[in-house]
Amino acid sequence: MNNDLWLFIGMALGLVSLAISLVINAWVKRQDGGSAKALKIAAAIKDGAWAYLRRLYTALIGVSAVLGIVLALVFSFGSEGPLRGLMTAGAFLVGAFCSALAGYLGMSVAVRANMRTATAAGRSLNAAFDVAYRAGSVLGLAMVGIAVFGMSLIYYLTHDPEIVLGFSFGASSLALLAKAGGGIYTKTADIAADLVGKVEAGIPEDDPRNPAVIADNVGDNVGDVAGMGADIFDSYVASAVAAMLIGTTGFISSGFTAADRAFYTVLPLILAIVGIVSSIIGIQLVRVGKNGKPGTALNLGTVFSCVIYSILASILFFAMGWNKGALIATISGLIVGVVVGFTTDYFTDDNFGPVRRTADMAKSGPALTIIQGLSYGFISIVPSIVGIVVATLVSYFSAQAFGLPGIYGVGIAAVGMLSLTGVVVANDAYGPIVDNAKGIAEMSGMGEEVVERADALDSAGNTAKAITKGFAISAAALTVLALFAAFTEQIEQYLPGGVSLVLSLQNPWVLSGIFLGAMIPPVFSALTMLAVTKNAFKMIEEIRRQFRDIPGILLGTADPDYATCVGLAAEGALKALVLPAFLAVILPLLVGFVLGPAALGGFLGGAIFIGVIFALFMSNAGGLWDNAKKYVEAGNCGGPGSDAHKAAVVGDTVGDPFKDTAGPSINTLITVMTLVSSLFAPIIAVYHLFG
C-alpha cells in the first residue's frame, strides 16, 4: 500500500477519533447536573479552573511566539533557506496548539462531568461510573485523534521527519509547563487544605468550611486532566517522531533502499492508527457489571484493548508481509507497558502489603511513616526498571534478528507501549472527575449512600492514576532512549565520513556531561517542590487568617473566601515555571554549543537515567503515602482523628509534591531536553565542525 495512503488514513481516523470524543462530550453534557447547591459548587470549580487555564495559555502564547521566531531564524541558515525555518516554526506552533487543544477539551468535559457523576451516584454506582469514564474517554480519544492527524498531515506536506520533530517539540514545551504548573497549583492547595483543615481544625476532607477546598478541587483538574493529558500527549508524539527519525537516518548504513526507509519512517504512524482503532473498541467494552468493582472494570478495559491491538497488528503485519521483527518489538513494548502499570499497582493500592504496613507504621508517628514510604518507594522502581530493560533487549535483538537496526526496534517498542494512549488517558482522566464528584457530593449534602458510592469510585481513580504515572514514566524512558539514538544519528550525519560519536566514560567531555545531566532531575525536583512549599505556606497563612477573623466559618454560619485561595495557587504556580523551563530548553543548548556533541551526549545520558529513577521513586512513594492515609481514614489503624491518622496525613503531605508535581514532570523534562538536543543537533555538529 502506498505510504501516502496510510497518511490519509491516519488523518481520517484522527478526525474520526476526535469526532467520537465530541459525541461523547455532548452525551455527558446532557446528563442531569443535579441540585442548585451542587451546580453552585461545580460552577466555582469550573470558574477557578478556567481562570487558571486562561492565565496559563496566555503566558504560553507569548512563550510559543518567541520560540517560534527563534526557530524560524535559526533554521533559515541552511541550504533550504528561510523555507525550512518557517516550516519548523510552523510545525512547532501547530504542536503547541494541538497539545493545548487536547487539554482544553479534557478540562471542558471534566469540569462538567464532576457534578453529573455525583448526581448519577444518587441512582447507582454503575450510572456514576459510566458518566465519569465516558467523560475521561473524551480526553483520551481527542488526544490520540489530534496527535495522529497532526503528525500525518505535517509529514504528508513535508515528507521530512525533522519537521515533524518541530511538532513534537511544540507539544513537549507546552506539556512541561502545563504539567509542572498544574502540579504546583494542585499540591499548593492540597497541602494547605490538609494541614490546616484536617490536622489543625479537625474537619473532614472536602468540607465546605475549608477556604482551600475549591482550590483543591480546581487543582485536580489543572494538574491531573490538563497537566497529565499534556504530559502523555507529549510522550505519545515524541515516541512516534523518534522512531520516524531512526527510520529515515538509522537505515542508511544498513543497505536499505530509499523505499524501505520511507516505509519504516511511516510505520510508527501506521501503528498509531491501529492504536486508535483498538482504543475506540476497548473504551466501549469498559463496564462495571454486577460485581460493582470500578477498579476491575478499568483494568479489564486496558487488558481487552491490549489484546485487540495485538490481534489487529498481527493480522496487518502478516497480511501485508511486513518485517516480523518490528511486530515483536511493538508487542513487547505493549506488554511491558501493561505489566509495569500493574506492578506499580502493588506498591500503591491499599489492598496490598506495602500500603497497609505503612499505615500500620503510622501508629508510631510521622517519622517512621516517612521512612517506610521512602523505603518502599525505592524498592518500587525495581519492576519498572526490569521491565524497561526487558523491553529494550527484546525489541533490540528481535529487530536485529529480522535484519532491522536494533535501535529501531527500541523506538518501535516505545510506540507499542504508547499505542493504547487513548485508553490509558481515559483511565487517568476518570480519576480527577470522580475525586471532584466525591467532593461535590460531600459539600452539597447528597447523603451518606451517595458519598460512599463516590468514595468507591474515587478509590479506583487513585489506583488508576498511580498506574498511569508508572506507565507514563516507563514509556517516556523508552521514548527518550529512542530520541537519544536519533540525536546520535543526527550528529553523525555531519561528522566526516566513517567517524562515529563515541560516548566513552574515558572521555572527559562525556564524563563531565554525564555529571551535569545527572544533576538536572534532582535540581528540577527541588525547584518545583520548593515552589509548592512556598505557595502552600502563603495559603496556610490565608486559611488561618480566615478562621481567625471570621469565626462563623467553622460554625457553618459564614462562607469562606474561596476566591483568594484560588488566586494564590494560580499566581504562585505561574511564577514558579520560569526556572524549570530554563533548565529544559537552555541548558542542553549551552552544553552542546560550549562543551560539544560528546558532552551533550553524556549530558542526556545522565539526565535520562537519573530522571527515570527519580520519577518512578517519587511517583510511587507519593501514591503509597496517599493511599496509606486513605486506608486509615477508612477506619483502620485507629481511624480518622487518631494519632495514626495525623501521622498518615503528614506522610501524604510529603508525598503530594512527590507524586503530583516533581515525579510525573521529570519524564516531560527529559523528553523536552532530548527533543531540543535532537532538533538542534545538526546546528551543534556544524558549529563544532567548522566553528
C-alpha positions, 0 to 999 in steps of 0.5 A, a space after each residue: 500500500 502506498 505510504 501516502 495512503 496510510 497518511 490519509 488514513 491516519 488523518 481520517 481516523 484522527 478526525 474520526 477519533 476526535 469526532 467520537 470524543 465530541 459525541 461523547 462530550 455532548 452525551 455527558 453534557 446532557 446528563 442531569 447536573 443535579 441540585 442548585 447547591 451542587 451546580 453552585 459548587 461545580 460552577 466555582 470549580 469550573 470558574 477557578 479552573 478556567 481562570 487558571 487555564 486562561 492565565 496559563 495559555 496566555 503566558 504560553 502564547 507569548 512563550 510559543 511566539 518567541 520560540 517560534 521566531 527563534 526557530 524560524 531564524 535559526 533554521 533559515 541558515 541552511 541550504 533550504 533557506 528561510 523555507 525550512 525555518 518557517 516550516 519548523 516554526 510552523 510545525 512547532 506552533 501547530 504542536 503547541 496548539 494541538 497539545 493545548 487543544 487536547 487539554 482544553 477539551 479534557 478540562 471542558 468535559 471534566 469540569 462538567 462531568 464532576 457534578 453529573 457523576 455525583 448526581 448519577 451516584 444518587 441512582 447507582 454506582 454503575 450510572 456514576 461510573 459510566 458518566 465519569 469514564 465516558 467523560 475521561 474517554 473524551 480526553 483520551 480519544 481527542 488526544 490520540 485523534 489530534 496527535 495522529 492527524 497532526 503528525 500525518 498531515 505535517 509529514 504528508 506536506 513535508 515528507 521530512 521527519 525533522 519537521 515533524 520533530 518541530 511538532 513534537 517539540 511544540 507539544 513537549 514545551 507546552 506539556 512541561 509547563 502545563 504539567 509542572 504548573 498544574 502540579 504546583 497549583 494542585 499540591 499548593 492547595 492540597 497541602 494547605 487544605 490538609 494541614 490546616 483543615 484536617 490536622 489543625 481544625 479537625 474537619 473532614 476532607 472536602 468540607 465546605 468550611 475549608 477556604 482551600 477546598 475549591 482550590 483543591 478541587 480546581 487543582 485536580 483538574 489543572 494538574 491531573 486532566 490538563 497537566 497529565 493529558 499534556 504530559 502523555 500527549 507529549 510522550 505519545 508524539 515524541 515516541 512516534 517522531 523518534 522512531 520516524 527519525 531512526 527510520 529515515 537516518 538509522 537505515 542508511 548504513 544498513 543497505 536499505 533502499 530509499 523505499 524501505 526507509 520511507 516505509 519504516 519512517 511511516 510505520 510508527 504512524 501506521 501503528 498509531 492508527 491501529 492504536 486508535 482503532 483498538 482504543 475506540 473498541 476497548 473504551 466501549 467494552 469498559 463496564 462495571 457489571 454486577 460485581 460493582 468493582 470500578 477498579 476491575 472494570 478499568 483494568 479489564 478495559 486496558 487488558 481487552 484493548 491490549 489484546 485487540 491491538 495485538 490481534 489487529 497488528 498481527 493480522 496487518 503485519 502478516 497480511 501485508 508481509 511486513 518485517 516480523 521483527 518490528 511486530 515483536 518489538 511493538 508487542 513487547 513494548 505493549 506488554 511491558 507497558 501493561 505489566 509495569 502499570 500493574 506492578 506499580 499497582 502493588 506498591 500503591 493500592 491499599 489492598 496490598 502489603 506495602 500500603 497497609 504496613 505503612 499505615 500500620 507504621 503510622 501508629 508510631 508517628 510521622 517519622 517512621 511513616 516517612 521512612 517506610 514510604 521512602 523505603 518502599 518507594 525505592 524498592 518500587 522502581 525495581 519492576 519498572 526498571 526490569 521491565 524497561 530493560 526487558 523491553 529494550 533487549 527484546 525489541 533490540 535483538 528481535 529487530 536485529 534478528 529480522 535484519 532491522 537496526 536494533 535501535 529501531 526496534 527500541 523506538 518501535 517498542 516505545 510506540 507499542 507501549 504508547 499505542 493504547 494512549 487513548 485508553 490509558 488517558 481515559 483511565 487517568 482522566 476518570 480519576 480527577 472527575 470522580 475525586 471532584 464528584 466525591 467532593 461535590 457530593 460531600 459539600 452539597 449534602 447528597 447523603 451518606 449512600 451517595 458519598 460512599 458510592 463516590 468514595 468507591 469510585 474515587 478509590 479506583 481513580 487513585 489506583 488508576 492514576 498511580 498506574 498511569 504515572 508508572 506507565 507514563 514514566 516507563 514509556 517516556 524512558 523508552 521514548 527518550 532512549 529512542 530520541 537519544 539514538 536519533 540525536 546520535 544519528 543526527 550528529 553523525 550525519 555531519 561528522 566526516 565520513 566513517 567517524 562515529 560519536 563515541 560516548 566513552 566514560 574515558 572521555 572527559 567531555 562525556 564524563 563531565 556531561 554525564 555529571 551535569 545531566 545527572 544533576 538536572 532531575 534532582 535540581 528540577 525536583 527541588 525547584 518545583 517542590 520548593 515552589 509548592 512549599 512556598 505557595 502552600 505556606 502563603 495559603 496556610 497563612 490565608 486559611 488561618 487568617 480566615 478562621 481567625 477573623 471570621 469565626 462563623 466559618 467553622 460554625 457553618 454560619 459564614 462562607 469562606 473566601 474561596 476566591 483568594 485561595 484560588 488566586 494564590 495557587 494560580 499566581 504562585 504556580 505561574 511564577 514558579 515555571 520560569 526556572 524549570 523551563 530554563 533548565 529544559 530548553 537552555 541548558 542542553 543548548 549551552 552544553 552542546 554549543 560550549 562543551 560539544 556533541 560528546 558532552 551533550 551526549 553524556 549530558 542526556 545520558 545522565 539526565 535520562 537515567 537519573 530522571 527515570 529513577 527519580 520519577 518512578 521513586 517519587 511517583 510511587 512513594 507519593 501514591 503509597 503515602 496517599 493511599 496509606 492515609 486513605 486506608 486509615 481514614 477508612 477506619 483502620 489503624 485507629 481511624 480518622 482523628 487518631 494519632 495514626 491518622 495525623 501521622 498518615 496525613 503528614 506522610 501524604 503531605 510529603 508525598 503530594 509534591 512527590 507524586 503530583 508535581 516533581 515525579 510525573 514532570 521529570 519524564 516531560 523534562 527529559 523528553 523536552 531536553 532530548 527533543 531540543 538536543 535532537 532538533 538542534 543537533 545538526 546546528 551543534 555538529 556544524 558549529 563544532 565542525 567548522 566553528 
